[in-house]
Amino acid sequence: MAQESRPGDDFVSLQEVPEGTKVKLADGVIAEVTANPRDGGWLFIKFVEYPDDPSRVGEDDMVFCTDVLGVV
């Protein structure tokens, strides 16, 4: 499972993050993992909370490991 980032960490290890897990992104967005290719780099997500643009809640997207701050 992913671990919270610590000072000095550049990213969270994503290989074992299961579908359904909620993650916090660098821009303050909360997203739910919808698929994980287990390549350690990418997650497929659905926006759950999007403070800057609430119209994006429910939208699907992909995120790279450096954009993920940790598991919520």
C-alpha positions, 0 to 999 in steps of 0.5 A: 500500500502507498505510504504518506510522503515524508519530508524529502520524498519526491513521490508516493509509491503507487504500485500496490495502491488498490482501486477504491483508495482515495488519494490527495493530489498536489493541487489539493484535489481528492481523487478515488483510484479507479484503476492501477496499471501497477507500473508505479508511475500512473493511476487512473482516478475519478475526482471526488473533491476539486476545490478550484473547479467543483464541476470536475467532480465525478470526472475521470483522469490519470495522474502521475506519481509526482502529483500524488501526495499521499493516501487519504 
